[in-house]
Amino acid sequence: VLDLLFPPKCPYCQKILDDPRAPVCPACQPKLPWLEGRAGERQVDFADGCFSPLAYREAVPGAVHRYKFSRVRALAKPFAALTAQCLADRLPQGADLICWAPLSKRRLRERGFDQAELLAREAGRLLSIPAEPVLAKVRDTAPQSELQEESARRANARGAYALLPGVDLSGRRVVLVDDVVTSGSTLSECAALLRMAGAAEVYCLTLAQARRS
């Protein structure tokens, strides 16, 4: 009924989808900046791997902006379909837990939802992997997208996150989700905390990968 009242649209061109379950329309499918092989991997400190299905260019930034800043929560489902498939392809052994790099309390109040949490929970549902809160953002920071220098991004993320009380990840394979990776500063800060909690393996998963060129 909801699909009839509010027909799902392609995240990238915003045309109504013929198949409401599809994560992208047939016209955009071949034109998206897909990342294959090593191109879809990034090095992130304290992580065993970082995977992304898309490059952050062409139609992708506009779709991500609609999700985050226009508060189109429904985009979590098509985005999660792509990230879940990416993880299944690159980590076929699966994982024990999915978590996310959270927003600060102030930013959560402003936005009304945590885009990384929605993405993580939906990906976890698709992959039958439990998605649970593990981290908290304890220091409000400037948006990473506003900082150009890698050193500034690292300084901005340093000390901004903490483990939730009582978290024990001993021996577990953990997947850390965020929407976009650029320098990897946020992910590396969070991955270090997951290691401190005992995680045996940490993998990062994002919808898109940006380059600072």
FILOFI-268518 format. One record per residue (C-alpha): residue in three letters; y negated, z negated, x. Coordinates in steps of 0.5 Angstrom, whole numbers, plus 500, padded with zeros to 3 digits. Layout:
REM FILOFI-268518
ALAYZX/...
REM end
This chain:
REM FILOFI-268518
VAL500500500/LEU495498506/ASP497505509/LEU495508503/LEU488504502/PHE487505509/PRO490510513/PRO492509520/LYS488513525/CYS489516532/PRO486511537/TYR483516541/CYS480522536/GLN480517530/LYS483523525/ILE488520520/LEU495520522/ASP501524519/ASP506519521/PRO503512520/ARG508509525/ALA506514531/PRO501511536/VAL498517538/CYS497524534/PRO500530536/ALA494533538/CYS492528543/GLN499526545/PRO499532551/LYS492531553/LEU492523554/PRO491521562/TRP498519562/LEU500516569/GLU507517571/GLY511515577/ARG507511583/ALA501513579/GLY502508574/GLU503502579/ARG498498582/GLN498493587/VAL496486585/ASP496480589/PHE502474587/ALA505480583/ASP512483584/GLY509490580/CYS503492575/PHE504497570/SER500502566/PRO502508562/LEU495511562/ALA489512566/TYR482509564/ARG478516563/GLU477521558/ALA479519551/VAL482512553/PRO475508554/GLY472509547/ALA479507544/VAL479501548/HIS472499546/ARG473500539/TYR479495540/LYS475490543/PHE468491541/SER468494534/ARG474489533/VAL479494530/ARG485489531/ALA489494528/LEU489498535/ALA493493538/LYS500496535/PRO499503537/PHE497500544/ALA502495544/ALA507501543/LEU505505549/THR505498553/ALA512496551/GLN515503552/CYS512503559/LEU515496561/ALA522498558/ASP522504563/ARG519501569/LEU523494568/PRO529495564/GLN532489566/GLY527486561/ALA523479562/ASP524472559/LEU517471557/ILE510475556/CYS504471556/TRP496474557/ALA490473561/PRO486469555/LEU479469553/SER474463554/LYS473459548/ARG466462547/ARG468469548/LEU473468543/ARG468465538/GLU464471539/ARG469477538/GLY474473533/PHE480475536/ASP483475543/GLN485483545/ALA490481550/GLU494476546/LEU494481540/LEU497486545/ALA502481548/ARG505479542/GLU506486539/ALA509488545/GLY513482545/ARG515483538/LEU517490540/LEU521488546/SER524482543/ILE521478548/PRO518471546/ALA510471547/GLU507465549/PRO500462551/VAL501459558/LEU494460561/ALA487458559/LYS480460561/VAL477454563/ARG470457566/ASP466462562/THR465468566/ALA461475566/PRO465481564/GLN469484570/SER466491567/GLU459489569/LEU461487576/GLN462493581/GLU464490588/GLU471488588/SER468481592/ALA464480586/ARG470481581/ARG474476585/ALA469471586/ASN468471578/ALA475470577/ARG476465582/GLY478458578/ALA476461572/TYR484460569/ALA488454569/LEU495453566/LEU496449560/PRO499442560/GLY506442561/VAL508449563/ASP514450567/LEU516457568/SER522455573/GLY526461575/ARG523465569/ARG521473570/VAL514473567/VAL510479564/LEU503478564/VAL499482559/ASP491485559/ASP488491557/VAL485494563/VAL486493570/THR481495575/SER480491582/GLY486486579/SER482480581/THR483477574/LEU491479574/SER492476581/GLU488469579/CYS493469573/ALA499471577/ALA498466582/LEU498460577/LEU504463574/ARG507462581/MET505455582/ALA508454575/GLY515456578/ALA516463576/ALA521467580/GLU518474578/VAL511476575/TYR510483573/CYS503485570/LEU502490564/THR496493562/LEU494499557/ALA490503562/GLN489503569/ALA481504572/ARG479506579/ARG472504581/SER471511584/
REM end
